[in-house]
């Protein structure tokens, strides 16, 4: 599962909810991933102990991938956030779901790419 910025922001505020996600992923043999670009969106200080703990449970992908493909997907979707397009393309490449708290643009991108999304609040409440 590819983790967007929203769940990590929530982890920074409440370690327990994110820890439950990590436990559920482990029970199902699922790997949680995010990207360095997402880390850049959420990281502001070494004092973010909860976020640091959350990040330690994730595989962090450092490759951005094809900037041209990201740009093409943005043009097709009418959206403008390259990080959103990047994580959708990563999810497609790894055949994974995107976990997001802000599904509007992500869902447009995902629909064009054949990628499934899960809204963070839903996931946190149901699992």
N, C-alpha and C positions, 0 to 999 in steps of 0.2 A: 504494500500500500504506500502510495506517495503522499506525504504529509505536507499540506500547504501552511502558510504563515499563521492562520487563525488558530488552529489547534496548539501551535507552539506558544502563541501569545497567551492562550488559556493556561497552558502548562506553567508559564512564568507566573501566573496569578494563583494557580491552584494545582499543586503537584499531584494531588490524589487522583483527580479526574484523568490526567494523562497517564499516570501509573496504571490505572485500570485498563486503559487502551493498550498499553505495553503488555500487560498480563494476558489480555484477550488475544492479542496478536501472537504471543508466544504459545498459548494453548492451541492455536490453530496453525502453528508452524509458519506464520506469516512474518515476513521481514518488513519493518517500517523504514522507509527511506525519505530523505528530503535532499535539497540541493544547497550548495554554498550560496546561491542567490537568495534562497529563502532564509538562510541563516543571516545574511546581510540585512534582510528586511526586519528581523526581530531582535538582533543582538545589539545592545548599546553599552553594556558595561560588564566587567568581571563580577559585579555584585549580583548578577542575575543567577543565583544559585539554583533556583527551580528550573530555569531554562537550561542551564548547563547540565543538570541531571537528565532532563528530557532529551537533550541532544546526544548525550552519551548512550542513549538507548536506540539511537537511529543510525542507519548507514547513511553517510553524507556523501552525495555524488558531487564531484568537483568539476565535471565536464559540462559545458553549456550545450554542446551539440551544434547543430547547423543553424547559424544565425539566419541564413536565407530561408530555411524551412520555417523557422519561427516567424519571420516576417511575412511569409506567404500565408501561414495560418492566421495571423492577425488580420491580414487583408481580407481573407475569406470570411472571417467571423465578424468583421466590423468592430473588433475590440482593439485595445492599444497597450496592454500590459505584456511585455515580452516574457516576464517571469511566469505569468499564468500560462502562456502558450508553451513555454519551455517545459513546465511540469506536466502538461498534458501530453506533449510529445514523448517525454520520458516514460509516462505511464503507458503510452501506446507501445513503445519499444520494449518495455518489460512486462507487458500484458497485466498491468496492475490497475487498481482503482485509485482515484484521487480523493483524499479526505480533506474537505475544505469547510470553512465556516462562512464563506462568501461565494456561493455557487453561481451567481448570475453570469459573469463572464466565463468562468470556468466551464459551466454547462454548455454554453455556446461553442466553445473551443472543443470540448469533449464530444459533443454531438457530431461535429465535423470529422473527428478523429476516431470515432468508434470506441471511446473510453468511457467507463462508468465512473460516476462521482457519488460520494456519500457525504451528506451534510454532517459536520462535526457535532452539532447539538443533538441530532438524531442518534448518532452513533454513541455519544456519551451517555444518553439516557437509556438506550436499549441494551447496552452490553456491559 
